[in-house]
């Protein structure tokens, strides 16, 4: 496939992910966040395993790596996916998407903490700038009568962003050894187990009584957000590189805001626009490098 074709698919993925900030709200209107995520992962995990085996002809993970894989799955699947659904139940799609856009800052902070990167004032200034933008976003809008709900949702949003920021730090040693798709497929399997225990198996017997709009939200999340989104995302990483692929993540808040405004008539405040702009300035400061250093190619294990 030509580069323009891959980039067009990546635009489709970030658009799908942006729309999910609104579509996901329908799922948690009838189901709890844990129940929704449990059903989603139970359906998506075997599909991801089949796709991984079809592409790579192997699902092997060394026994010594299962402890880190389990921790990665708990953070990136069990916690992040559940907190994400809980977050969008409480706050607007615009605020939720902009809070999650701060996750690369948390990635930088955790990378410094775990000594995967060196400290620099550039990263400190960029992180501080992004947090100022996030604070402006959280203060946006008319909160009268909803202040407690928005505060709860915002706290959950920050925790969600932290989980998404920590996920690549935990996964980094695994991704250097295995393909990202294999790590994600096994993470989905392992991450689904505690969700099933917490939700209880009876939740799956209620599937036949769910409203059509709930099923629409669930299937959209399974097939478009998880399966199609992740597979295309990792094809992008493989074909055009992780840096060129990650740039497309910055389009997600834009699609989330536009779709929410059109679909559910969500009001866009000037503070959200200003805060989002400041967040992206902070991200640019953190990520900007005067000299590009080529990273060694990972040695994926079959």
PyMOL commands that set and color helices and strands:
alter all, ss='L'
color gray80, all
select helices_A, chain A and resi 3-30+33-56+63-90+93-100+103-113+121-138+147-177+180-199+201-209+212-240+242-263+270-287
alter helices_A, ss='H'
color red, helices_A
deselect
rebuild
show_as cartoon
